[in-house]
């Protein structure tokens, strides 16, 4: 899987969700999409955590 930024990852997660909700793909494809979605969700969580840490760091620097 290529490296995506946060916005790209969210867009792909939305696409995966739409496909899975329709239920029109094979079980094997569902499992592959679910696995991809799980990885994307983890990457998004990591990005948000890093962004929050950076915001906290900047806020603390500004408060000095």
N, C-alpha and C positions, 0 to 999 in steps of 0.2 A: 504494500500500500504506500503510495507516495505521501510525502509530508504535506499536510494541509494546514492552513491557518484556522483559527477558531471559527470564523464565519463560514469557510468552506466545509468544515467538519459538521457544523450545525445543519447546513443545507443538505449535505449527504445523509445525515441522520433523519431529516425530514423525508427525504426520498425513500430511504429504507423503510421507515415507519409506514408510509403510504402503501408501498408494495406489500408489506407484511399484513397490513390491515385488510387489503383486498383478498388475500389468501388465494391468489391465482397462480402461485408458483409451486414447484415441487417441494417436497419435504427437504431434500438435499439443498436446494437453493435457499429455502427458509433458514436452514441451519447456517449456511455460509453468510447470509445477510445478517443474521442475529450476531454471529461472531464478529463481523465487521462493525456492526453497530455498537457492540460492547467495547471494542477497541477505541472507536471514535468517542464514545461517551467518557471513557477514561482519559483520553487525550484532552477533551474539553474541560473536564474537571481539573486536570493538572494545569491547564492554561489559566483557568479562573483562579485557582489557588495562587499561582505565581503572580498574576495581576494584582490580587488582593494584597499579597506580601509586598509588592512594589509600591502600591498605594499607601500602605501602612508605613513603609520606610520613608517615603517622600513626606508624608504627614508629620512624622516624628522629626525629620530634618527641618521642616518649616516651623515647627513649634519651638525650636531652639532659639 
